Amino acid sequence: MATQKLYAGLKLRETRGRLGLTQKAFAEKLGVSLPYLNQMENNHRPVSAQVVLALAGEFGLDVTELTAGDAERIVSDMREALADPVFADAAPPLADLRLAASNAPALARAFLELHRAYRQTHERLASLDEALGRDGSSVHASPWEEVRDFFHYCDNYIDAVDRAAERFACPGGRRRDVVEAAAAALERRGIALEFADIAEFRQQVPDRLVISTRIADATRRFQVLHQIALLTQNDLLEATLDLARFQTETARAIAKIGLANYFAGAALMPYTAFIEAARESRHDLERLADVFGASIEQVAHRLSTLQRPGLKGVPFFFVRVDQAGTITKRHSATRLQFARFGGACPLWNVHQAFETPGRFLRQLVETPDGVRYLSLARDVSKPGGSFTAPVRRYAISLGCEVAHAAQLVYADDLDPSNPRAYQPIGISCRICERRDCHQRSVPPLERRLRVDPERRGLLPYEIA
């Protein structure tokens, strides 16, 4: 498998700007010529090993940050947008997309916003929706998509909220019972915390916060901490929302709930204590759920947020799908990016999890770019607490690149060195270039097709 070259021009420029250095001074400290630095900053040349070592030694830079950022996400999102039939004869090559994502990310995001506006308008017209004229002819991203992208491009890590949650859960560096701490914080505000046999998660009663006993213990704790975030961290949440600059009040309101949920998860599983326990248990989700009184899904989601500078965890991807295969949650700190619209690759084990309730499924997978991953999948059922209440069923997947697989207990009896052990998967059929996939639903964007009426195969066409 070919080694991927590291292009990090934008990160180099950001680092130099943060240090207040000229190109000449920066080049001298890195031990390279001025023209060579200029070429690296403009992504005409990859970052050399010498420069990586100099950045770490001279400036103490966490070199993993060179590959962090939005470039891979933007490339994946643009490829999916360009799979739209409207671009059938004008789709630029992948190399151009990578240059745009690295050198002009703001322009790339503007393109994505434009395509999303076009797509939304097209869908409204197709369904004879008259809503186009109701907002002054202004088309925006849906509030839900806008909030999803906010967390997506923040690497699913909100530093100020994460640290505030850790201070609440671990005053003086020592963990405490967060439900007792929450009850005390509510009492200081004249609010009593009660648990009762009610259908809803919480009941709005003056001077009382009532949490349902019909829900699981982990969900109960999470709901208490969610309310604590709204009551005690409102200024922090509002300041974070101000920086996000959402287009609508609806998006802002949804994001506030998301930030309160983030605080709840980070307080239930405080960063330093959680990452130490994760390393000690070798990321055993069941052990971590038991130690922190959390659910399997909460633990998996929390593992995907461990991106604190200077104390990063294993870079994971995390995804949740419903029974129709639609992605309802997605995040990736790895090179693997998920489809923004529609479902995930049917060859991925996350879909099989519904067939094996209560069991972890393991899978070694390889994406079309040659990167290999260990993928863990499990079903997640959320009962409603009574016979008549609906049961919500999802499947979650957590995974990492095989370079980190040894840090996971789930990899112990697998053979990552065997190329035949890997299942080829894709991201979306329209941007997956595999020629021989038996589950393909639509042709790939960047390949020509051959149609031979005299031959019959798995597909009515061949990919050139």
Legacy VTK file of the C-alpha trace (Angstrom):
# vtk DataFile Version 3.0
C-alpha trace
ASCII
DATASET POLYDATA
POINTS 464 float
0.000 0.000 0.000
1.522 3.337 -1.069
2.487 5.873 1.594
0.247 8.918 1.520
2.117 12.209 1.127
1.408 14.902 3.689
0.231 18.234 2.280
-0.410 20.740 5.070
0.113 24.174 3.533
-2.812 25.783 5.323
-1.660 24.419 8.703
1.877 25.693 8.067
0.565 29.164 7.238
-1.643 29.155 10.322
1.277 28.096 12.524
3.567 30.775 11.104
0.858 33.423 11.526
0.230 32.374 15.120
3.955 32.695 15.869
4.169 36.070 14.118
7.089 34.985 11.904
7.946 36.004 8.376
8.435 33.296 5.784
12.186 33.899 5.883
12.427 33.571 9.688
10.139 30.528 9.686
12.216 28.847 6.964
15.430 29.434 8.948
13.978 27.862 12.074
12.774 24.854 10.077
16.137 24.496 8.342
14.775 24.796 4.805
15.147 27.321 2.024
12.632 30.121 1.536
11.458 28.815 -1.895
10.979 25.316 -0.435
8.852 26.678 2.435
6.807 28.724 -0.037
6.141 25.594 -2.109
5.061 23.630 0.987
2.770 26.439 2.162
1.074 26.442 -1.241
0.826 22.628 -1.338
3.133 22.372 -4.346
5.322 20.047 -2.294
4.511 17.691 0.594
5.797 18.429 4.089
9.085 16.613 4.557
10.055 14.482 7.564
12.731 17.065 8.407
10.108 19.799 8.673
7.806 17.618 10.775
10.647 16.952 13.244
11.595 20.645 13.290
7.990 21.683 14.014
7.873 19.268 16.953
11.344 20.097 18.283
11.492 23.844 17.679
7.879 24.806 18.390
6.494 21.857 20.369
3.755 21.376 17.769
1.623 18.256 18.076
2.432 16.843 14.635
-0.924 15.023 14.514
-2.447 18.467 14.032
-0.820 18.625 10.588
-3.260 16.001 9.351
-6.160 17.333 11.401
-8.543 19.943 10.150
-11.187 20.079 7.483
-9.411 19.150 4.241
-10.412 15.463 4.067
-13.940 16.245 5.224
-14.302 19.000 2.641
-12.981 16.763 -0.156
-15.430 14.006 0.800
-18.331 16.475 1.013
-17.454 18.060 -2.348
-17.183 14.682 -4.059
-20.612 13.776 -2.790
-22.056 17.121 -3.888
-20.451 16.724 -7.310
-22.129 13.343 -7.648
-25.286 15.344 -8.321
-26.321 14.726 -11.963
-26.214 18.488 -12.583
-22.397 18.191 -12.585
-22.291 15.110 -14.810
-20.256 16.803 -17.550
-18.332 19.285 -15.417
-17.035 17.430 -12.352
-13.413 18.432 -11.636
-10.772 15.755 -10.963
-9.990 14.659 -7.417
-6.628 16.451 -7.462
-8.380 19.798 -8.014
-10.735 19.127 -5.125
-7.818 18.450 -2.815
-6.124 21.679 -3.873
-9.313 23.659 -3.248
-9.860 22.054 0.157
-6.268 22.713 1.229
-5.691 26.160 -0.272
-9.163 27.696 -0.366
-11.324 26.005 2.290
-13.623 29.029 2.640
-14.377 28.909 -1.089
-14.991 25.155 -0.882
-17.453 25.633 1.979
-19.219 28.365 0.012
-19.609 25.890 -2.866
-21.088 23.320 -0.475
-23.528 25.889 0.898
-24.515 26.864 -2.643
-25.099 23.251 -3.646
-27.110 22.607 -0.507
-29.278 25.627 -1.268
-29.760 24.375 -4.853
-30.606 20.887 -3.636
-33.137 22.158 -1.135
-34.759 24.406 -3.739
-34.902 21.555 -6.232
-36.557 19.248 -3.696
-39.112 21.880 -2.796
-40.004 22.467 -6.425
-40.218 18.755 -7.114
-42.718 18.330 -4.315
-44.686 21.459 -5.328
-43.758 23.070 -2.018
-44.745 26.725 -1.971
-42.391 27.556 0.865
-39.853 29.261 -1.409
-41.722 32.548 -1.252
-42.339 32.532 2.475
-38.908 33.604 3.688
-38.261 36.482 1.342
-36.982 34.073 -1.314
-34.066 33.171 0.955
-33.006 29.522 0.976
-30.966 28.285 3.925
-29.572 24.985 5.041
-32.014 23.153 7.257
-31.353 23.942 10.920
-30.612 20.281 11.622
-27.981 20.088 8.857
-26.421 23.360 9.980
-25.984 22.104 13.545
-24.710 18.736 12.345
-22.042 20.463 10.278
-21.075 22.708 13.213
-20.105 19.706 15.333
-18.660 17.905 12.295
-16.199 20.695 11.518
-15.342 21.263 15.202
-13.976 17.694 15.248
-16.822 16.904 17.637
-14.721 18.464 20.430
-15.783 21.724 22.123
-12.869 22.570 24.408
-14.471 25.192 26.685
-17.594 23.079 27.303
-15.531 19.922 27.802
-13.308 21.559 30.416
-16.282 23.112 32.222
-17.892 19.664 32.460
-14.665 18.202 33.816
-14.439 20.930 36.479
-18.008 20.147 37.524
-17.409 16.379 37.702
-13.884 16.514 39.146
-13.415 19.546 41.412
-9.796 19.601 42.506
-9.053 16.750 40.115
-11.079 14.111 42.013
-14.201 12.455 40.591
-17.425 12.810 42.525
-20.939 11.440 42.207
-22.335 13.686 39.502
-25.984 13.050 40.382
-25.370 14.073 44.005
-23.441 17.116 42.784
-26.288 17.954 40.407
-28.884 17.637 43.186
-26.817 19.988 45.361
-26.456 22.502 42.511
-30.218 22.408 41.908
-30.953 22.795 45.606
-28.832 25.959 45.736
-31.174 27.357 43.083
-34.276 26.329 44.993
-35.023 23.352 42.727
-35.677 19.866 44.096
-34.547 16.822 42.097
-37.106 14.004 42.084
-37.454 10.656 40.334
-40.972 9.434 39.587
-42.892 6.900 37.486
-43.812 9.191 34.605
-43.828 8.611 30.861
-41.678 11.573 29.867
-37.969 12.012 30.572
-38.699 15.040 32.689
-41.786 16.905 33.806
-41.851 20.708 34.009
-43.038 21.518 37.510
-42.278 24.794 39.338
-39.334 24.386 41.729
-38.918 20.713 40.797
-37.029 18.710 38.221
-38.775 15.362 37.800
-36.948 12.574 35.967
-38.719 9.426 34.789
-37.787 6.141 36.479
-38.911 4.243 33.383
-35.741 5.094 31.507
-32.374 3.376 31.912
-30.067 4.516 34.712
-27.493 5.878 32.263
-30.148 7.925 30.459
-31.476 9.164 33.791
-28.045 10.490 34.827
-27.534 12.008 31.408
-30.852 13.864 31.574
-30.020 15.317 35.001
-26.661 16.579 33.721
-28.304 17.993 30.607
-30.501 20.158 32.844
-27.486 21.169 34.937
-25.795 22.394 31.768
-28.781 24.569 30.869
-29.057 25.951 34.403
-25.414 26.455 35.404
-23.575 26.867 32.096
-25.964 29.090 30.183
-23.452 31.942 29.711
-20.832 29.537 28.326
-23.331 27.876 25.994
-24.589 31.241 24.719
-21.029 32.501 24.117
-20.231 29.354 22.136
-23.395 29.824 20.087
-22.437 33.460 19.391
-19.128 32.287 17.903
-20.916 29.700 15.722
-23.055 32.373 14.001
-25.980 30.161 13.052
-28.251 31.421 10.281
-31.539 30.880 12.127
-32.833 30.933 15.677
-34.067 27.382 15.155
-30.545 26.173 14.397
-29.244 28.054 17.428
-31.875 26.430 19.657
-31.044 22.951 18.333
-27.327 23.622 18.818
-27.917 24.706 22.408
-29.523 21.351 23.131
-26.544 19.704 21.421
-24.077 21.654 23.572
-26.011 20.771 26.728
-25.877 17.120 25.645
-22.139 17.511 25.063
-21.719 18.879 28.607
-23.766 15.982 30.006
-21.628 13.369 28.272
-18.393 15.102 29.265
-19.516 15.388 32.904
-20.641 11.762 33.007
-17.277 10.734 31.505
-14.783 13.516 32.447
-11.963 13.814 29.951
-8.806 12.975 31.938
-10.348 10.188 34.004
-12.094 8.741 30.961
-9.070 8.689 28.665
-6.971 7.037 31.387
-9.636 4.382 31.936
-9.984 3.886 28.171
-6.263 3.243 27.808
-6.157 0.963 30.852
-9.131 -1.122 29.675
-7.883 -1.056 26.071
-11.108 0.665 25.048
-13.406 -2.076 26.304
-16.797 -0.407 25.891
-18.592 -2.626 28.390
-16.014 -2.020 31.132
-16.072 1.725 30.498
-19.875 1.752 30.588
-19.785 0.008 33.965
-17.093 2.288 35.457
-18.795 5.526 34.411
-22.442 4.471 34.669
-23.009 5.179 30.988
-24.584 3.348 28.067
-22.625 1.628 25.301
-23.685 4.335 22.829
-22.663 7.126 25.228
-19.235 5.524 25.696
-18.712 5.041 21.959
-19.716 8.639 21.247
-17.423 9.930 24.006
-14.464 7.983 22.610
-14.927 9.834 19.315
-14.559 13.225 21.067
-11.141 12.682 22.677
-9.365 15.353 20.623
-8.026 17.678 23.359
-4.710 19.246 22.229
-1.827 17.664 24.115
-3.962 14.769 25.391
-5.529 13.204 22.331
-6.951 9.722 22.369
-7.149 7.172 19.579
-8.764 8.888 16.575
-12.074 7.085 16.132
-14.974 7.336 13.761
-18.460 6.966 15.227
-21.728 6.529 13.378
-25.308 5.587 14.218
-27.790 4.300 11.645
-31.469 3.478 11.804
-33.108 0.336 10.459
-33.517 1.926 7.031
-29.745 2.434 6.855
-29.977 6.225 7.199
-27.148 7.824 9.133
-28.563 9.688 12.154
-25.250 10.536 13.853
-21.824 10.752 12.279
-18.381 11.889 13.282
-14.884 10.979 12.217
-11.517 11.952 13.629
-10.012 9.592 11.014
-9.619 9.877 7.244
-12.904 7.983 6.836
-15.767 10.363 6.076
-19.441 9.474 5.853
-22.050 10.280 3.250
-23.875 13.500 4.087
-27.078 12.245 2.476
-28.591 8.780 2.379
-27.190 5.604 3.876
-23.853 3.921 4.413
-22.201 1.160 2.388
-24.300 -2.034 2.687
-21.136 -4.153 2.993
-20.285 -2.478 6.295
-20.988 -4.564 9.412
-23.047 -1.812 11.057
-26.065 -3.027 9.034
-25.612 -6.621 10.216
-25.778 -5.547 13.860
-29.593 -5.554 13.729
-29.454 -9.296 13.006
-27.352 -10.085 16.098
-28.832 -8.100 19.011
-26.649 -7.725 22.089
-23.455 -8.819 20.321
-20.401 -6.896 19.151
-19.472 -7.493 15.517
-15.891 -6.931 14.390
-14.763 -6.267 10.848
-11.535 -5.338 9.115
-12.387 -3.020 6.224
-10.540 -1.192 3.466
-11.812 1.968 1.779
-11.144 2.780 -1.886
-8.218 5.056 -0.930
-6.396 2.002 0.468
-6.778 2.947 4.141
-7.623 0.054 6.447
-9.760 0.154 9.582
-10.999 -1.972 12.427
-14.768 -1.503 12.674
-16.864 -2.464 15.695
-20.675 -2.595 15.431
-23.546 -3.275 17.803
-27.299 -2.788 17.901
-28.751 -0.253 20.339
-32.368 -0.593 21.452
-34.125 2.136 23.411
-37.332 0.825 25.010
-40.019 3.276 26.019
-40.631 1.864 29.501
-44.002 0.186 28.885
-45.644 -2.349 26.603
-47.433 0.345 24.596
-44.401 2.629 24.240
-42.451 2.417 20.951
-38.988 0.863 20.883
-36.367 2.829 18.968
-33.749 0.637 17.310
-30.394 1.780 15.984
-26.994 0.313 15.249
-23.739 2.041 16.101
-20.254 1.603 14.721
-16.963 2.668 16.278
-13.646 2.199 14.531
-10.094 3.335 13.980
-7.287 2.876 11.495
-5.484 -0.453 11.890
-2.332 1.371 13.011
-4.150 1.915 16.342
-5.893 -1.477 16.470
-3.414 -2.944 18.989
-4.766 -0.467 21.559
-8.221 -2.077 21.334
-9.119 -5.306 23.102
-11.351 -6.163 20.136
-8.366 -6.692 17.835
-6.608 -9.363 19.921
-7.411 -12.421 17.820
-7.688 -10.706 14.442
-4.971 -10.716 11.788
-4.562 -7.169 10.420
-1.466 -8.283 8.487
-3.532 -10.528 6.197
-4.740 -8.534 3.150
-7.505 -11.071 2.523
-9.021 -10.369 5.944
-10.299 -6.964 4.820
-13.782 -6.324 3.438
-13.724 -3.686 0.677
-16.257 -0.984 1.514
-17.046 2.471 0.133
-18.542 5.723 1.357
-21.297 6.270 -1.195
-21.910 4.438 -4.451
-21.634 7.671 -6.447
-18.106 8.367 -5.202
-16.944 4.753 -4.793
-14.768 3.637 -7.701
-14.825 -0.102 -7.073
-15.567 -1.912 -10.327
-16.614 -5.332 -9.008
-18.939 -4.505 -6.100
-21.956 -6.792 -6.089
-23.968 -4.353 -3.936
-23.577 -1.270 -6.132
-26.805 0.721 -6.552
-25.713 3.542 -8.913
-22.662 4.084 -11.159
-19.624 5.980 -9.868
-19.299 9.628 -10.811
-15.772 9.641 -12.212
-15.822 6.529 -14.425
-17.108 5.887 -17.936
-19.604 3.080 -18.461
-19.751 0.343 -21.090
-23.076 -1.255 -21.941
-23.082 -4.558 -23.804
-26.566 -5.975 -24.534
-24.978 -9.346 -25.402
-23.631 -9.871 -21.885
-25.395 -10.116 -18.556
-23.627 -9.575 -15.233
-24.435 -8.342 -11.780
-25.009 -4.854 -13.198
-26.509 -3.717 -16.531
-23.232 -1.908 -17.285
-19.491 -2.307 -16.888
-17.280 0.331 -15.292
-14.451 1.301 -17.601
LINES 1 465
464 0 1 2 3 4 5 6 7 8 9 10 11 12 13 14 15 16 17 18 19 20 21 22 23 24 25 26 27 28 29 30 31 32 33 34 35 36 37 38 39 40 41 42 43 44 45 46 47 48 49 50 51 52 53 54 55 56 57 58 59 60 61 62 63 64 65 66 67 68 69 70 71 72 73 74 75 76 77 78 79 80 81 82 83 84 85 86 87 88 89 90 91 92 93 94 95 96 97 98 99 100 101 102 103 104 105 106 107 108 109 110 111 112 113 114 115 116 117 118 119 120 121 122 123 124 125 126 127 128 129 130 131 132 133 134 135 136 137 138 139 140 141 142 143 144 145 146 147 148 149 150 151 152 153 154 155 156 157 158 159 160 161 162 163 164 165 166 167 168 169 170 171 172 173 174 175 176 177 178 179 180 181 182 183 184 185 186 187 188 189 190 191 192 193 194 195 196 197 198 199 200 201 202 203 204 205 206 207 208 209 210 211 212 213 214 215 216 217 218 219 220 221 222 223 224 225 226 227 228 229 230 231 232 233 234 235 236 237 238 239 240 241 242 243 244 245 246 247 248 249 250 251 252 253 254 255 256 257 258 259 260 261 262 263 264 265 266 267 268 269 270 271 272 273 274 275 276 277 278 279 280 281 282 283 284 285 286 287 288 289 290 291 292 293 294 295 296 297 298 299 300 301 302 303 304 305 306 307 308 309 310 311 312 313 314 315 316 317 318 319 320 321 322 323 324 325 326 327 328 329 330 331 332 333 334 335 336 337 338 339 340 341 342 343 344 345 346 347 348 349 350 351 352 353 354 355 356 357 358 359 360 361 362 363 364 365 366 367 368 369 370 371 372 373 374 375 376 377 378 379 380 381 382 383 384 385 386 387 388 389 390 391 392 393 394 395 396 397 398 399 400 401 402 403 404 405 406 407 408 409 410 411 412 413 414 415 416 417 418 419 420 421 422 423 424 425 426 427 428 429 430 431 432 433 434 435 436 437 438 439 440 441 442 443 444 445 446 447 448 449 450 451 452 453 454 455 456 457 458 459 460 461 462 463
